[in-house]
């Protein structure tokens, strides 16, 4: 102890000397660089969730795994991960094609017929119609995100669930329809039935979309929704390969029969036209002959007709006298000799020739 300590004064500790040497200075530099690096990393971590939300997109912010808020396109400021997690999803009016990201179905459509081997799962797109027809549906389904919270929380299950909902809805719809209500299978049907079937085919994709949306709304009502709704469905139908060939053979036969019927109708029409022309020609000839005969009969009976008209106003004796007077002159001109006999005279005449 020094004198000041003995006298009761404050104790003074000896000063610590700074380390000297190359190693000590190197350690100081390393610590300072590490501290600056930690500050930079902390700053980068603090601004890591400040980002620009692209156009036609939305950002869903999860705080500690729970839904917190939704932000539209623009600048987004969020706490860094893992405090807040940002999930970018399409905007409300964006149509998303089902299976565009990860299609669990086979890459090519199975139009070769039903499979009976280990690849039988590829039969999922074949459906049975109400009249026991088997049809393959190729559906392009588009959906929109209506509830971002439900969509993000169940994102990994959305598309598989939509496939199951599609198959269940299509199965129930096609079971209540005939094959002609799905595709043109029997073109020989009457025009009214064909028109009704055409309307049913146009209505099928709308009915399928409504059925899928009803199932999605039912799940949402039970708090198990996926936050999506179907916005459009494009359908194309095809038959199994063997059935398609059979229908093509039937269609070929129908077309051949229609062609032969058309040819027969053309021939019948031609014969009908020829018969009509012959009919018209016969009618014209008959009318001309009848007119000529009527004219001849009229000319031949004109004198008799004139006498008949005259008899209406004169007596028979006067008419006979008139006819006698008109014709006796021509008759007398043709004879060589005329002998007049008084009928009241009793004189008898001897005439040559055979007795009457």
C-alpha positions in Angstrom: 0.0 0.0 0.0 1.2 3.5 -0.8 1.1 6.5 1.4 -2.2 7.8 0.1 -3.9 4.5 0.9 -2.5 4.5 4.4 -3.7 8.0 5.0 -7.3 7.0 4.1 -7.5 8.5 0.6 -9.3 6.8 -2.4 -7.6 3.8 -3.8 -6.2 4.3 -7.3 -5.9 1.1 -9.4 -3.0 1.0 -11.8 -3.9 1.7 -15.5 -4.1 -1.3 -17.9 -1.7 -0.9 -20.7 -3.0 -1.4 -24.2 -1.7 -4.5 -26.0 1.0 -3.8 -28.3 2.4 -5.8 -31.2 1.3 -7.0 -34.7 -1.0 -9.7 -33.4 -2.9 -7.4 -31.1 -3.5 -4.9 -33.9 -4.6 -7.6 -36.3 -7.2 -8.8 -33.8 -8.5 -5.3 -33.4 -9.0 -5.0 -37.1 -10.7 -8.4 -37.4 -13.1 -7.5 -34.7 -13.9 -4.2 -36.2 -14.5 -5.7 -39.7 -16.7 -8.4 -38.2 -18.7 -5.8 -36.3 -19.2 -3.7 -39.4 -20.2 -6.9 -41.4 -22.7 -7.8 -38.7 -24.2 -4.3 -38.9 -24.5 -4.6 -42.7 -26.1 -8.1 -42.4 -28.5 -6.8 -39.8 -29.5 -3.9 -42.1 -30.0 -6.2 -45.1 -32.0 -8.6 -43.0 -34.1 -5.7 -41.8 -35.0 -4.6 -45.4 -35.2 -8.1 -46.9 -39.0 -8.1 -47.0 -39.3 -4.7 -48.6 -40.2 -5.5 -52.2 -42.1 -4.4 -55.2 -45.3 -6.4 -55.9 -45.5 -7.0 -59.7 -48.5 -5.9 -61.7 -51.3 -8.4 -62.0 -50.2 -9.9 -58.7 -51.0 -9.6 -55.0 -49.0 -10.2 -51.8 -50.3 -12.1 -48.9 -48.4 -11.4 -45.6 -48.2 -14.1 -43.0 -47.0 -13.1 -39.5 -45.6 -16.0 -37.6 -47.4 -18.4 -40.0 -50.8 -16.7 -39.5 -52.6 -14.6 -42.1 -52.1 -10.9 -41.5 -52.9 -8.8 -44.6 -53.2 -8.6 -48.4 -51.5 -5.9 -50.5 -52.1 -5.2 -54.2 -49.4 -4.3 -56.8 -46.9 -1.7 -55.5 -44.3 -1.3 -52.8 -44.7 -3.7 -49.9 -43.0 -3.1 -46.5 -43.0 -6.1 -44.2 -41.0 -7.4 -41.3 -38.1 -9.6 -42.2 -38.4 -13.4 -42.3 -39.3 -15.3 -40.1 -41.3 -12.6 -38.4 -43.4 -12.1 -41.6 -43.5 -14.2 -44.7 -44.6 -12.7 -48.1 -46.4 -15.0 -50.6 -47.0 -13.6 -54.1 -50.2 -14.8 -55.8 -52.0 -13.8 -59.0 -54.5 -10.9 -59.0 -58.2 -11.3 -58.5 -59.1 -11.1 -62.3 -56.2 -13.4 -63.4 -57.4 -16.7 -64.8 -55.1 -19.6 -63.9 -55.2 -22.8 -65.9 -55.6 -25.9 -63.8 -52.5 -28.0 -64.1 -50.3 -25.3 -65.7 -47.8 -25.4 -62.9 -47.8 -29.1 -61.9 -50.2 -31.4 -63.8 -50.6 -34.7 -62.0 -52.5 -36.2 -64.9 -50.7 -38.0 -67.8 -48.9 -35.6 -70.2 -50.8 -36.9 -73.2 -54.5 -37.5 -73.6 -55.4 -41.2 -73.5 -57.6 -41.7 -76.6 -56.4 -45.3 -77.2 -59.2 -46.9 -75.1 -59.6 -48.0 -71.5 -56.5 -49.3 -69.8 -56.5 -52.6 -68.0 -52.8 -52.7 -67.0 -50.8 -50.9 -64.3 -51.6 -47.6 -66.1 -55.3 -47.9 -65.4 -55.2 -44.6 -63.5 -55.1 -42.9 -66.8 -58.7 -43.8 -67.3 -59.7 -40.9 -65.1 -61.0 -38.8 -68.0 -63.4 -41.5 -69.3 -67.0 -41.1 -68.2 -70.2 -43.2 -68.5 -73.2 -41.4 -70.0 -76.8 -42.0 -69.2 -77.3 -44.3 -72.2 -74.3 -46.5 -71.3 -71.9 -44.7 -73.7 -68.2 -44.2 -72.8 -66.8 -40.8 -73.6 -63.4 -39.2 -73.0 -63.5 -35.6 -71.8 -60.5 -33.3 -72.3 -61.2 -30.3 -70.0 -59.2 -27.1 -69.8 -60.2 -25.5 -66.5 -59.5 -22.0 -65.5 -59.9 -20.6 -62.0 -59.5 -17.3 -60.1 -58.4 -16.6 -56.5 -61.4 -15.2 -54.6 -60.1 -15.7 -51.0 -56.3 -15.1 -50.7 -56.2 -16.3 -47.1 -57.8 -19.7 -47.8 -55.8 -20.1 -51.0 -52.4 -19.5 -49.4 -53.2 -21.7 -46.4 -54.2 -24.6 -48.7 -52.1 -23.9 -51.7 -50.6 -27.3 -52.0 -54.0 -29.0 -52.0 -55.9 -26.7 -54.3 -55.2 -28.3 -57.7 -55.5 -31.9 -56.6 -58.8 -31.0 -54.9 -60.0 -29.2 -58.1 -59.3 -32.4 -60.1 -61.3 -34.5 -57.7 -64.2 -32.0 -57.8 -64.0 -31.9 -61.6 -64.2 -35.7 -61.9 -67.1 -35.9 -59.4 -69.0 -33.1 -61.1 -68.5 -34.5 -64.6 -69.4 -37.9 -63.5 -72.8 -36.8 -62.1 -73.5 -34.5 -65.1 -72.7 -37.1 -67.8 -74.7 -39.8 -66.0 -77.8 -37.7 -66.5 -77.1 -37.0 -70.2 -77.1 -39.1 -73.4 -74.1 -39.5 -75.6 -75.5 -37.1 -78.2 -75.8 -34.4 -75.5 -72.0 -34.6 -75.1 -70.8 -35.0 -78.7 -72.3 -35.6 -82.1 -72.7 -39.4 -82.2 -75.9 -40.0 -84.2 -76.4 -37.4 -86.9 -79.3 -39.3 -88.4 -81.6 -38.2 -85.5 -84.6 -36.0 -86.4 -83.9 -32.3 -86.7 -85.8 -31.3 -83.5 -83.9 -33.9 -81.4 -80.6 -32.9 -83.0 -81.2 -29.2 -82.2 -82.1 -30.0 -78.6 -78.9 -32.1 -78.3 -76.8 -29.3 -79.8 -78.2 -26.9 -77.1 -77.3 -29.5 -74.4 -73.7 -29.7 -75.8 -73.4 -26.0 -75.6 -74.8 -25.9 -72.1 -72.5 -28.8 -70.8 -69.5 -26.6 -70.0 -71.6 -24.0 -68.2 -73.4 -26.7 -66.2 -70.0 -28.3 -65.3 -68.6 -24.9 -64.2 -71.7 -24.3 -62.0 -71.5 -27.7 -60.5 -67.8 -27.2 -59.5 -68.5 -23.8 -58.1 -71.4 -25.2 -56.0 -69.1 -27.8 -54.5 -66.4 -25.2 -53.8 -69.0 -22.9 -52.1 -70.2 -25.9 -50.0 -66.6 -26.5 -48.8 -66.3 -22.8 -48.1 -69.5 -22.9 -46.1 -68.0 -25.6 -43.9 -64.8 -23.6 -43.4 -62.8 -25.9 -45.6 -62.7 -23.8 -48.8 -59.7 -23.3 -51.1 -60.3 -19.7 -51.9 -60.9 -20.2 -55.6 -63.8 -20.2 -58.1 -64.0 -21.6 -61.6 -64.2 -18.9 -64.2 -64.1 -20.9 -67.5 -64.1 -24.5 -68.8 -63.2 -25.6 -72.3 -64.4 -29.1 -73.2 -63.6 -31.4 -76.0 -65.1 -34.9 -76.2 -63.9 -38.1 -78.0 -64.9 -41.7 -78.1 -62.8 -44.8 -77.5 -60.8 -45.8 -80.4 -62.8 -49.0 -81.2 -66.1 -47.2 -80.6 -65.0 -44.3 -82.7 -64.3 -46.6 -85.6 -67.7 -48.2 -85.2 -69.4 -44.8 -85.1 -67.4 -43.8 -88.2 -68.6 -46.9 -90.0 -72.2 -46.1 -89.0 -71.7 -42.5 -90.2 -70.2 -43.7 -93.5 -73.2 -46.0 -94.0 -75.6 -43.2 -93.2 -73.9 -40.9 -95.6 -73.9 -43.6 -98.3 -77.7 -44.2 -97.7 -78.3 -40.4 -97.7 -76.4 -40.2 -101.0 -78.4 -43.0 -102.5 -81.6 -41.5 -101.3 -80.6 -38.2 -102.8 -79.9 -39.8 -106.1 -83.2 -41.7 -106.0 -85.0 -38.4 -105.2 -83.2 -36.7 -108.1 -84.2 -39.5 -110.5 -87.8 -39.5 -109.2 -87.9 -35.7 -109.7 -86.5 -36.0 -113.2 -89.1 -38.7 -114.1 -91.8 -36.6 -112.5 -90.8 -33.6 -114.6 -90.8 -35.8 -117.7 -94.2 -37.2 -116.9 -95.5 -33.6 -116.3 -94.1 -32.5 -119.6 -95.8 -35.5 -121.3 -99.0 -34.8 -119.4 -98.9 -31.2 -120.5 -98.2 -32.2 -124.1 -101.0 -34.7 -124.2 -103.4 -32.2 -122.6 -102.5 -29.6 -125.3 -102.8 -32.1 -128.1 -106.2 -33.3 -126.8 -107.4 -29.8 -126.4 -106.3 -28.9 -129.9 -108.0 -32.1 -131.3 -111.1 -31.5 -129.3 -111.3 -27.8 -130.5 -110.8 -29.0 -134.2 -113.6 -31.6 -133.8 -115.9 -29.1 -132.2 -115.2 -26.7 -135.0 -115.9 -29.4 -137.6 -119.1 -30.5 -135.8 -120.1 -26.9 -135.5 -119.6 -26.3 -139.2 -121.4 -29.5 -140.2 -124.4 -28.9 -137.9 -124.6 -25.2 -138.6 -127.4 -25.7 -141.1 -129.3 -27.9 -138.8 -128.8 -25.5 -136.0 -130.0 -22.7 -138.2 -133.1 -24.7 -139.0 -133.6 -25.5 -135.3 -133.5 -21.8 -134.6 -135.9 -21.1 -137.4 -138.4 -23.7 -136.1 -138.7 -21.7 -133.0 -140.5 -18.9 -134.9 -142.0 -20.8 -138.0 -144.3 -23.8 -138.5 -143.0 -27.1 -139.7 -144.9 -26.8 -143.1 -143.5 -23.4 -143.8 -140.0 -24.6 -142.9 -140.3 -27.6 -145.2 -141.5 -25.4 -148.0 -138.6 -23.1 -147.5 -136.1 -25.9 -147.5 -137.8 -27.4 -150.6 -137.7 -24.1 -152.4 -134.0 -23.6 -151.5 -132.8 -27.0 -152.6 -135.1 -27.9 -155.5 -133.3 -25.6 -157.9 -129.9 -27.3 -157.3 -131.5 -30.7 -157.7 -133.3 -29.8 -160.9 -130.1 -28.5 -162.5 -128.7 -32.1 -162.2 -131.6 -33.9 -164.0 -132.0 -34.1 -167.8 -135.9 -34.2 -167.9 -138.6 -33.3 -165.5 -142.2 -34.5 -165.7 -144.7 -32.8 -163.5 -147.7 -34.8 -162.4 -150.6 -33.3 -160.6 -151.3 -35.4 -157.6 -155.0 -34.6 -157.9 -155.2 -35.9 -161.5 -156.4 -39.5 -162.0 -153.9 -40.0 -164.8 -151.7 -43.0 -164.3 -148.1 -43.0 -165.4 -146.0 -45.9 -166.6 -142.4 -45.4 -165.4 -139.5 -47.5 -166.6 -137.5 -49.6 -164.3 -138.2 -52.1 -161.6 -141.4 -51.7 -159.6 -141.0 -50.0 -156.3 
